[in-house]
């Protein structure tokens, strides 16, 4: 992913209307650079993210997939001999 250079406080990513933050600028929903920056800072940074409960995958070989932001994650317990049952 290319680095996003627009990250300084002096150069805001979004220019809010004079009415303040009560109206969200259309750019927030359409700017790919802003979306990429949010994904990087919120979902791919140094943080723990909840993926699932142990009770959701109680047996070896059980698994669950989920998303953290737009990144697919895998949660599960490997079987006792994963070379025989994971392909």
TAFENKA-V683878 format. One record per residue. N is the residue number from 0. RES is the residue in one letter. SS is DSSP state (alpha for helix, beta for strand, coil for the rest). D_LAST is the distance of its C-alpha to the last C-alpha in Angstrom with 2 decimals. Layout:
BEGIN
n-><N;N>
res-><RES;RES>
ss-><SS;SS>
d_last-><D_LAST;D_LAST>
END
This chain:
BEGIN
n-><0;1;2;3;4;5;6;7;8;9;10;11;12;13;14;15;16;17;18;19;20;21;22;23;24;25;26;27;28;29;30;31;32;33;34;35;36;37;38;39;40;41;42;43;44;45;46;47;48;49;50;51;52;53;54;55;56;57;58;59;60;61;62;63;64;65;66;67;68;69;70;71;72;73;74;75;76;77;78;79;80;81;82;83;84;85;86>
res-><X;X;X;X;X;X;X;X;X;X;X;X;X;X;X;X;X;X;X;X;X;X;X;X;X;X;X;X;X;X;X;X;X;X;X;X;X;X;X;X;X;X;X;X;X;X;X;X;X;X;X;X;X;X;X;X;X;X;X;X;X;X;X;X;X;X;X;X;X;X;X;X;X;X;X;X;X;X;X;X;X;X;X;X;X;X;X>
ss-><coil;coil;coil;coil;coil;coil;coil;coil;coil;coil;coil;coil;coil;coil;coil;coil;coil;coil;coil;coil;coil;coil;coil;coil;coil;coil;alpha;alpha;alpha;alpha;coil;alpha;alpha;alpha;alpha;alpha;alpha;alpha;alpha;alpha;alpha;alpha;alpha;coil;coil;coil;coil;coil;coil;coil;coil;coil;coil;alpha;alpha;alpha;alpha;coil;coil;coil;coil;coil;beta;beta;beta;beta;beta;beta;coil;coil;beta;beta;beta;beta;beta;beta;coil;coil;coil;coil;coil;alpha;alpha;alpha;alpha;coil;coil>
d_last-><28.73;32.41;34.71;37.06;40.56;42.40;42.02;45.55;47.78;50.52;48.45;47.00;44.02;45.73;49.44;50.47;53.50;56.81;56.38;53.98;50.50;51.36;50.09;46.72;46.95;45.00;43.50;41.38;39.40;39.30;39.09;35.69;36.69;37.56;34.28;32.32;34.55;34.06;30.26;30.55;33.25;32.15;28.37;27.25;30.02;30.38;30.06;28.11;26.80;26.20;22.70;22.92;24.34;22.95;24.19;21.85;18.78;20.56;17.99;14.97;11.85;14.22;13.87;16.22;16.56;19.99;22.03;24.32;26.67;24.71;21.64;18.57;17.48;14.86;16.29;14.83;14.76;11.99;12.11;14.40;11.97;8.71;7.72;8.04;6.48;3.79;0.00>
END
